[in-house]
Amino acid sequence: MTTQFIATAPKLSKLHLSSVGMVTKCFPILQPALSASRNLQLLDLSCNKIEPADAVVLFHALTGSKVQTLLLADNKVGNAGRREY
């Protein structure tokens, strides 16, 4: 239900999901909504538990999206996740 809202909300341009304990199993659920969203320009995922492999899934989900700002501070992405992108 939440992912459907994200994908179809006409005025949703910023989504703040910082400090929500985002882990690997969250990305398959969130990915379709991010890919389908037409207006989302800022995605804040800072202060979660995102690891390099999660970042790769996230980057693929954002391909073709309108997200211009992705905040990943205080995660576990590290250089390995950055290189994958």
Biopython code that builds the backbone (N, CA, C, O; Angstrom):
import numpy as np
from Bio.PDB.StructureBuilder import StructureBuilder

atoms = [
    (1, "MET", "N", (0.827, -1.185, 0.000)),
    (1, "MET", "CA", (0.000, 0.000, 0.000)),
    (1, "MET", "C", (0.875, 1.255, 0.000)),
    (1, "MET", "O", (0.630, 2.166, -0.790)),
    (2, "THR", "N", (1.884, 1.323, 0.862)),
    (2, "THR", "CA", (2.760, 2.487, 0.913)),
    (2, "THR", "C", (3.514, 2.649, -0.389)),
    (2, "THR", "O", (3.668, 3.768, -0.878)),
    (3, "THR", "N", (3.988, 1.549, -0.964)),
    (3, "THR", "CA", (4.728, 1.650, -2.217)),
    (3, "THR", "C", (3.829, 2.139, -3.346)),
    (3, "THR", "O", (4.286, 2.880, -4.217)),
    (4, "GLN", "N", (2.575, 1.744, -3.347)),
    (4, "GLN", "CA", (1.638, 2.228, -4.362)),
    (4, "GLN", "C", (1.433, 3.734, -4.202)),
    (4, "GLN", "O", (1.361, 4.458, -5.195)),
    (5, "PHE", "N", (1.341, 4.201, -2.975)),
    (5, "PHE", "CA", (1.198, 5.632, -2.722)),
    (5, "PHE", "C", (2.408, 6.403, -3.240)),
    (5, "PHE", "O", (2.251, 7.435, -3.894)),
    (6, "ILE", "N", (3.600, 5.915, -2.956)),
    (6, "ILE", "CA", (4.830, 6.575, -3.415)),
    (6, "ILE", "C", (4.842, 6.646, -4.936)),
    (6, "ILE", "O", (5.194, 7.678, -5.507)),
    (7, "ALA", "N", (4.469, 5.584, -5.575)),
    (7, "ALA", "CA", (4.512, 5.527, -7.038)),
    (7, "ALA", "C", (3.496, 6.441, -7.692)),
    (7, "ALA", "O", (3.735, 6.933, -8.795)),
    (8, "THR", "N", (2.371, 6.680, -7.040)),
    (8, "THR", "CA", (1.293, 7.417, -7.702)),
    (8, "THR", "C", (0.989, 8.784, -7.109)),
    (8, "THR", "O", (0.159, 9.512, -7.655)),
    (9, "ALA", "N", (1.630, 9.153, -6.016)),
    (9, "ALA", "CA", (1.343, 10.451, -5.375)),
    (9, "ALA", "C", (1.787, 11.590, -6.302)),
    (9, "ALA", "O", (2.982, 11.745, -6.550)),
    (10, "PRO", "N", (0.860, 12.371, -6.808)),
    (10, "PRO", "CA", (1.205, 13.377, -7.810)),
    (10, "PRO", "C", (2.051, 14.541, -7.297)),
    (10, "PRO", "O", (2.744, 15.184, -8.085)),
    (11, "LYS", "N", (2.010, 14.823, -6.013)),
    (11, "LYS", "CA", (2.753, 15.968, -5.490)),
    (11, "LYS", "C", (3.926, 15.578, -4.606)),
    (11, "LYS", "O", (4.570, 16.450, -4.022)),
    (12, "LEU", "N", (4.214, 14.295, -4.495)),
    (12, "LEU", "CA", (5.311, 13.839, -3.656)),
    (12, "LEU", "C", (6.635, 14.100, -4.361)),
    (12, "LEU", "O", (6.980, 13.414, -5.323)),
    (13, "SER", "N", (7.374, 15.093, -3.879)),
    (13, "SER", "CA", (8.658, 15.426, -4.501)),
    (13, "SER", "C", (9.833, 15.143, -3.562)),
    (13, "SER", "O", (10.978, 15.059, -4.008)),
    (14, "LYS", "N", (9.552, 14.995, -2.267)),
    (14, "LYS", "CA", (10.592, 14.707, -1.278)),
    (14, "LYS", "C", (10.122, 13.563, -0.393)),
    (14, "LYS", "O", (8.990, 13.558, 0.092)),
    (15, "LEU", "N", (11.001, 12.603, -0.193)),
    (15, "LEU", "CA", (10.675, 11.473, 0.664)),
    (15, "LEU", "C", (11.814, 11.288, 1.659)),
    (15, "LEU", "O", (12.940, 10.967, 1.281)),
    (16, "HIS", "N", (11.504, 11.493, 2.934)),
    (16, "HIS", "CA", (12.494, 11.380, 4.002)),
    (16, "HIS", "C", (12.264, 10.070, 4.752)),
    (16, "HIS", "O", (11.272, 9.905, 5.463)),
    (17, "LEU", "N", (13.194, 9.154, 4.576)),
    (17, "LEU", "CA", (13.158, 7.863, 5.268)),
    (17, "LEU", "C", (14.443, 7.676, 6.062)),
    (17, "LEU", "O", (15.006, 6.582, 6.101)),
    (18, "SER", "N", (14.900, 8.751, 6.693)),
    (18, "SER", "CA", (16.124, 8.662, 7.490)),
    (18, "SER", "C", (15.814, 8.039, 8.842)),
    (18, "SER", "O", (14.740, 8.238, 9.411)),
    (19, "SER", "N", (16.779, 7.283, 9.338)),
    (19, "SER", "CA", (16.705, 6.670, 10.674)),
    (19, "SER", "C", (15.485, 5.769, 10.856)),
    (19, "SER", "O", (14.865, 5.768, 11.919)),
    (20, "VAL", "N", (15.143, 5.007, 9.826)),
    (20, "VAL", "CA", (14.009, 4.088, 9.944)),
    (20, "VAL", "C", (14.456, 2.624, 9.992)),
    (20, "VAL", "O", (13.625, 1.717, 9.979)),
    (21, "GLY", "N", (15.766, 2.402, 10.047)),
    (21, "GLY", "CA", (16.279, 1.039, 10.133)),
    (21, "GLY", "C", (16.196, 0.285, 8.816)),
    (21, "GLY", "O", (16.038, -0.935, 8.808)),
    (22, "MET", "N", (16.301, 0.998, 7.705)),
    (22, "MET", "CA", (16.232, 0.383, 6.383)),
    (22, "MET", "C", (17.341, -0.652, 6.239)),
    (22, "MET", "O", (18.512, -0.353, 6.470)),
    (23, "VAL", "N", (16.966, -1.871, 5.856)),
    (23, "VAL", "CA", (17.913, -2.970, 5.671)),
    (23, "VAL", "C", (17.655, -3.630, 4.317)),
    (23, "VAL", "O", (16.748, -3.234, 3.584)),
    (24, "THR", "N", (18.451, -4.625, 4.001)),
    (24, "THR", "CA", (18.410, -5.291, 2.697)),
    (24, "THR", "C", (17.010, -5.707, 2.275)),
    (24, "THR", "O", (16.632, -5.490, 1.124)),
    (25, "LYS", "N", (16.242, -6.290, 3.159)),
    (25, "LYS", "CA", (14.929, -6.811, 2.766)),
    (25, "LYS", "C", (13.925, -5.712, 2.403)),
    (25, "LYS", "O", (12.872, -6.012, 1.842)),
    (26, "CYS", "N", (14.227, -4.458, 2.710)),
    (26, "CYS", "CA", (13.330, -3.349, 2.374)),
    (26, "CYS", "C", (13.396, -2.972, 0.899)),
    (26, "CYS", "O", (12.404, -2.497, 0.346)),
    (27, "PHE", "N", (14.529, -3.169, 0.256)),
    (27, "PHE", "CA", (14.702, -2.662, -1.097)),
    (27, "PHE", "C", (13.856, -3.343, -2.154)),
    (27, "PHE", "O", (13.354, -2.657, -3.044)),
    (28, "PRO", "N", (13.667, -4.664, -2.108)),
    (28, "PRO", "CA", (12.762, -5.264, -3.096)),
    (28, "PRO", "C", (11.332, -4.724, -2.988)),
    (28, "PRO", "O", (10.602, -4.694, -3.978)),
    (29, "ILE", "N", (10.943, -4.304, -1.802)),
    (29, "ILE", "CA", (9.606, -3.745, -1.596)),
    (29, "ILE", "C", (9.540, -2.308, -2.112)),
    (29, "ILE", "O", (8.556, -1.914, -2.739)),
    (30, "LEU", "N", (10.567, -1.543, -1.855)),
    (30, "LEU", "CA", (10.607, -0.125, -2.221)),
    (30, "LEU", "C", (10.946, 0.099, -3.693)),
    (30, "LEU", "O", (10.531, 1.103, -4.271)),
    (31, "GLN", "N", (11.686, -0.808, -4.302)),
    (31, "GLN", "CA", (12.186, -0.625, -5.663)),
    (31, "GLN", "C", (11.098, -0.315, -6.692)),
    (31, "GLN", "O", (11.273, 0.635, -7.454)),
    (32, "PRO", "N", (9.996, -1.046, -6.763)),
    (32, "PRO", "CA", (8.985, -0.728, -7.786)),
    (32, "PRO", "C", (8.398, 0.679, -7.632)),
    (32, "PRO", "O", (8.105, 1.346, -8.625)),
    (33, "ALA", "N", (8.231, 1.118, -6.404)),
    (33, "ALA", "CA", (7.680, 2.460, -6.176)),
    (33, "ALA", "C", (8.645, 3.542, -6.633)),
    (33, "ALA", "O", (8.231, 4.535, -7.232)),
    (34, "LEU", "N", (9.919, 3.355, -6.354)),
    (34, "LEU", "CA", (10.917, 4.336, -6.775)),
    (34, "LEU", "C", (11.031, 4.390, -8.293)),
    (34, "LEU", "O", (11.171, 5.466, -8.873)),
    (35, "SER", "N", (10.972, 3.250, -8.919)),
    (35, "SER", "CA", (11.062, 3.204, -10.376)),
    (35, "SER", "C", (9.858, 3.854, -11.044)),
    (35, "SER", "O", (9.989, 4.468, -12.102)),
    (36, "ALA", "N", (8.691, 3.721, -10.431)),
    (36, "ALA", "CA", (7.449, 4.234, -11.021)),
    (36, "ALA", "C", (7.152, 5.687, -10.667)),
    (36, "ALA", "O", (6.361, 6.336, -11.351)),
    (37, "SER", "N", (7.762, 6.200, -9.628)),
    (37, "SER", "CA", (7.471, 7.571, -9.193)),
    (37, "SER", "C", (7.845, 8.576, -10.271)),
    (37, "SER", "O", (8.934, 8.511, -10.841)),
    (38, "ARG", "N", (6.945, 9.498, -10.544)),
    (38, "ARG", "CA", (7.158, 10.479, -11.608)),
    (38, "ARG", "C", (7.610, 11.844, -11.090)),
    (38, "ARG", "O", (8.097, 12.667, -11.866)),
    (39, "ASN", "N", (7.457, 12.092, -9.791)),
    (39, "ASN", "CA", (7.727, 13.426, -9.261)),
    (39, "ASN", "C", (8.772, 13.479, -8.161)),
    (39, "ASN", "O", (9.185, 14.564, -7.750)),
    (40, "LEU", "N", (9.198, 12.334, -7.686)),
    (40, "LEU", "CA", (10.139, 12.296, -6.567)),
    (40, "LEU", "C", (11.499, 12.834, -6.984)),
    (40, "LEU", "O", (12.146, 12.276, -7.869)),
    (41, "GLN", "N", (11.936, 13.922, -6.346)),
    (41, "GLN", "CA", (13.203, 14.558, -6.697)),
    (41, "GLN", "C", (14.262, 14.408, -5.609)),
    (41, "GLN", "O", (15.456, 14.466, -5.903)),
    (42, "LEU", "N", (13.844, 14.215, -4.354)),
    (42, "LEU", "CA", (14.782, 14.071, -3.246)),
    (42, "LEU", "C", (14.420, 12.826, -2.451)),
    (42, "LEU", "O", (13.268, 12.642, -2.057)),
    (43, "LEU", "N", (15.405, 11.980, -2.221)),
    (43, "LEU", "CA", (15.219, 10.769, -1.425)),
    (43, "LEU", "C", (16.266, 10.761, -0.331)),
    (43, "LEU", "O", (17.463, 10.688, -0.609)),
    (44, "ASP", "N", (15.820, 10.836, 0.910)),
    (44, "ASP", "CA", (16.712, 10.872, 2.069)),
    (44, "ASP", "C", (16.673, 9.520, 2.771)),
    (44, "ASP", "O", (15.686, 9.171, 3.419)),
    (45, "LEU", "N", (17.756, 8.766, 2.633)),
    (45, "LEU", "CA", (17.882, 7.462, 3.283)),
    (45, "LEU", "C", (19.039, 7.466, 4.279)),
    (45, "LEU", "O", (19.601, 6.415, 4.584)),
    (46, "SER", "N", (19.390, 8.629, 4.778)),
    (46, "SER", "CA", (20.517, 8.728, 5.699)),
    (46, "SER", "C", (20.199, 8.060, 7.033)),
    (46, "SER", "O", (19.039, 7.898, 7.412)),
    (47, "CYS", "N", (21.261, 7.681, 7.729)),
    (47, "CYS", "CA", (21.175, 7.078, 9.070)),
    (47, "CYS", "C", (20.387, 5.772, 9.074)),
    (47, "CYS", "O", (19.560, 5.550, 9.959)),
    (48, "ASN", "N", (20.631, 4.926, 8.111)),
    (48, "ASN", "CA", (20.027, 3.604, 8.068)),
    (48, "ASN", "C", (21.142, 2.562, 8.100)),
    (48, "ASN", "O", (22.245, 2.846, 8.568)),
    (49, "LYS", "N", (20.864, 1.382, 7.614)),
    (49, "LYS", "CA", (21.856, 0.305, 7.623)),
    (49, "LYS", "C", (22.119, -0.182, 6.206)),
    (49, "LYS", "O", (22.274, -1.381, 5.976)),
    (50, "ILE", "N", (22.168, 0.739, 5.265)),
    (50, "ILE", "CA", (22.326, 0.406, 3.860)),
    (50, "ILE", "C", (23.774, 0.003, 3.584)),
    (50, "ILE", "O", (24.708, 0.744, 3.893)),
    (51, "GLU", "N", (23.943, -1.172, 3.002)),
    (51, "GLU", "CA", (25.262, -1.727, 2.706)),
    (51, "GLU", "C", (25.533, -1.635, 1.200)),
    (51, "GLU", "O", (24.632, -1.291, 0.434)),
    (52, "PRO", "N", (26.765, -1.938, 0.768)),
    (52, "PRO", "CA", (27.100, -1.816, -0.652)),
    (52, "PRO", "C", (26.133, -2.548, -1.592)),
    (52, "PRO", "O", (25.723, -1.985, -2.607)),
    (53, "ALA", "N", (25.771, -3.776, -1.273)),
    (53, "ALA", "CA", (24.852, -4.522, -2.142)),
    (53, "ALA", "C", (23.484, -3.849, -2.220)),
    (53, "ALA", "O", (22.851, -3.853, -3.275)),
    (54, "ASP", "N", (23.027, -3.275, -1.116)),
    (54, "ASP", "CA", (21.753, -2.559, -1.098)),
    (54, "ASP", "C", (21.819, -1.331, -1.992)),
    (54, "ASP", "O", (20.863, -1.006, -2.696)),
    (55, "ALA", "N", (22.954, -0.657, -1.956)),
    (55, "ALA", "CA", (23.129, 0.553, -2.761)),
    (55, "ALA", "C", (23.016, 0.226, -4.240)),
    (55, "ALA", "O", (22.447, 1.008, -5.001)),
    (56, "VAL", "N", (23.544, -0.911, -4.659)),
    (56, "VAL", "CA", (23.464, -1.313, -6.062)),
    (56, "VAL", "C", (22.003, -1.494, -6.465)),
    (56, "VAL", "O", (21.593, -1.017, -7.523)),
    (57, "VAL", "N", (21.218, -2.172, -5.641)),
    (57, "VAL", "CA", (19.785, -2.360, -5.916)),
    (57, "VAL", "C", (19.087, -1.004, -5.963)),
    (57, "VAL", "O", (18.258, -0.757, -6.839)),
    (58, "LEU", "N", (19.420, -0.143, -5.034)),
    (58, "LEU", "CA", (18.824, 1.192, -4.986)),
    (58, "LEU", "C", (19.157, 1.992, -6.242)),
    (58, "LEU", "O", (18.273, 2.618, -6.826)),
    (59, "PHE", "N", (20.412, 1.979, -6.659)),
    (59, "PHE", "CA", (20.812, 2.737, -7.841)),
    (59, "PHE", "C", (20.078, 2.241, -9.084)),
    (59, "PHE", "O", (19.678, 3.040, -9.930)),
    (60, "HIS", "N", (19.903, 0.939, -9.194)),
    (60, "HIS", "CA", (19.153, 0.395, -10.331)),
    (60, "HIS", "C", (17.686, 0.815, -10.273)),
    (60, "HIS", "O", (17.074, 1.091, -11.305)),
    (61, "ALA", "N", (17.133, 0.861, -9.081)),
    (61, "ALA", "CA", (15.737, 1.280, -8.914)),
    (61, "ALA", "C", (15.546, 2.738, -9.317)),
    (61, "ALA", "O", (14.479, 3.127, -9.794)),
    (62, "LEU", "N", (16.578, 3.531, -9.122)),
    (62, "LEU", "CA", (16.477, 4.957, -9.433)),
    (62, "LEU", "C", (16.749, 5.275, -10.902)),
    (62, "LEU", "O", (16.508, 6.398, -11.345)),
    (63, "THR", "N", (17.242, 4.312, -11.649)),
    (63, "THR", "CA", (17.501, 4.535, -13.073)),
    (63, "THR", "C", (16.193, 4.900, -13.765)),
    (63, "THR", "O", (15.204, 4.173, -13.678)),
    (64, "GLY", "N", (16.206, 6.016, -14.440)),
    (64, "GLY", "CA", (15.006, 6.485, -15.132)),
    (64, "GLY", "C", (14.075, 7.303, -14.262)),
    (64, "GLY", "O", (13.079, 7.833, -14.752)),
    (65, "SER", "N", (14.381, 7.414, -12.983)),
    (65, "SER", "CA", (13.535, 8.218, -12.101)),
    (65, "SER", "C", (13.944, 9.685, -12.202)),
    (65, "SER", "O", (14.929, 10.020, -12.860)),
    (66, "LYS", "N", (13.190, 10.542, -11.555)),
    (66, "LYS", "CA", (13.496, 11.976, -11.553)),
    (66, "LYS", "C", (14.258, 12.396, -10.310)),
    (66, "LYS", "O", (14.450, 13.591, -10.084)),
    (67, "VAL", "N", (14.695, 11.443, -9.496)),
    (67, "VAL", "CA", (15.435, 11.768, -8.279)),
    (67, "VAL", "C", (16.738, 12.463, -8.657)),
    (67, "VAL", "O", (17.553, 11.935, -9.413)),
    (68, "GLN", "N", (16.908, 13.661, -8.110)),
    (68, "GLN", "CA", (18.111, 14.452, -8.360)),
    (68, "GLN", "C", (19.030, 14.474, -7.148)),
    (68, "GLN", "O", (20.236, 14.684, -7.281)),
    (69, "THR", "N", (18.462, 14.257, -5.969)),
    (69, "THR", "CA", (19.230, 14.293, -4.731)),
    (69, "THR", "C", (18.978, 13.013, -3.952)),
    (69, "THR", "O", (17.840, 12.678, -3.624)),
    (70, "LEU", "N", (20.067, 12.302, -3.662)),
    (70, "LEU", "CA", (20.001, 11.074, -2.877)),
    (70, "LEU", "C", (20.911, 11.254, -1.677)),
    (70, "LEU", "O", (22.120, 11.434, -1.831)),
    (71, "LEU", "N", (20.343, 11.207, -0.492)),
    (71, "LEU", "CA", (21.105, 11.398, 0.740)),
    (71, "LEU", "C", (21.342, 10.036, 1.388)),
    (71, "LEU", "O", (20.396, 9.337, 1.752)),
    (72, "LEU", "N", (22.620, 9.667, 1.528)),
    (72, "LEU", "CA", (22.998, 8.368, 2.086)),
    (72, "LEU", "C", (23.985, 8.494, 3.250)),
    (72, "LEU", "O", (24.692, 7.534, 3.555)),
    (73, "ALA", "N", (24.045, 9.638, 3.892)),
    (73, "ALA", "CA", (24.992, 9.842, 4.993)),
    (73, "ALA", "C", (24.729, 8.839, 6.123)),
    (73, "ALA", "O", (23.595, 8.422, 6.355)),
    (74, "ASP", "N", (25.792, 8.471, 6.806)),
    (74, "ASP", "CA", (25.718, 7.574, 7.966)),
    (74, "ASP", "C", (25.067, 6.231, 7.650)),
    (74, "ASP", "O", (24.205, 5.752, 8.387)),
    (75, "ASN", "N", (25.493, 5.641, 6.556)),
    (75, "ASN", "CA", (25.122, 4.281, 6.190)),
    (75, "ASN", "C", (26.401, 3.474, 6.059)),
    (75, "ASN", "O", (27.482, 3.963, 6.386)),
    (76, "LYS", "N", (26.287, 2.258, 5.589)),
    (76, "LYS", "CA", (27.447, 1.390, 5.436)),
    (76, "LYS", "C", (27.792, 1.175, 3.967)),
    (76, "LYS", "O", (28.395, 0.162, 3.614)),
    (77, "VAL", "N", (27.418, 2.118, 3.113)),
    (77, "VAL", "CA", (27.641, 1.974, 1.678)),
    (77, "VAL", "C", (29.124, 1.868, 1.381)),
    (77, "VAL", "O", (29.551, 0.950, 0.682)),
    (78, "GLY", "N", (29.910, 2.788, 1.901)),
    (78, "GLY", "CA", (31.358, 2.746, 1.725)),
    (78, "GLY", "C", (31.787, 2.882, 0.268)),
    (78, "GLY", "O", (30.961, 3.102, -0.618)),
    (79, "ASN", "N", (33.066, 2.750, 0.038)),
    (79, "ASN", "CA", (33.617, 2.897, -1.303)),
    (79, "ASN", "C", (33.170, 1.796, -2.248)),
    (79, "ASN", "O", (33.018, 2.045, -3.444)),
    (80, "ALA", "N", (32.956, 0.591, -1.749)),
    (80, "ALA", "CA", (32.541, -0.513, -2.601)),
    (80, "ALA", "C", (31.182, -0.219, -3.240)),
    (80, "ALA", "O", (31.000, -0.468, -4.432)),
    (81, "GLY", "N", (30.254, 0.291, -2.490)),
    (81, "GLY", "CA", (28.943, 0.642, -3.021)),
    (81, "GLY", "C", (29.007, 1.790, -4.004)),
    (81, "GLY", "O", (28.275, 1.808, -4.994)),
    (82, "ARG", "N", (29.870, 2.739, -3.739)),
    (82, "ARG", "CA", (30.028, 3.879, -4.653)),
    (82, "ARG", "C", (30.628, 3.428, -5.981)),
    (82, "ARG", "O", (30.231, 3.918, -7.038)),
    (83, "ARG", "N", (31.572, 2.509, -5.934)),
    (83, "ARG", "CA", (32.209, 2.019, -7.157)),
    (83, "ARG", "C", (31.204, 1.282, -8.039)),
    (83, "ARG", "O", (31.260, 1.378, -9.265)),
    (84, "GLU", "N", (30.296, 0.555, -7.418)),
    (84, "GLU", "CA", (29.306, -0.201, -8.180)),
    (84, "GLU", "C", (28.419, 0.720, -9.000)),
    (84, "GLU", "O", (27.977, 0.357, -10.090)),
    (85, "TYR", "N", (28.162, 1.891, -8.483)),
    (85, "TYR", "CA", (27.291, 2.826, -9.188)),
    (85, "TYR", "C", (28.060, 3.508, -10.279)),
    (85, "TYR", "O", (27.506, 4.341, -10.997)),
]
sb = StructureBuilder()
sb.init_structure("model")
sb.init_model(0)
sb.init_chain("A")
sb.init_seg("    ")
for serial, (resi, resn, name, xyz) in enumerate(atoms, 1):
    if name == "N":
        sb.init_residue(resn, " ", resi, " ")
    sb.init_atom(name, np.array(xyz, "f"), 0.0, 1.0, " ", f" {name:<3s}", serial, name[0])
structure = sb.get_structure()
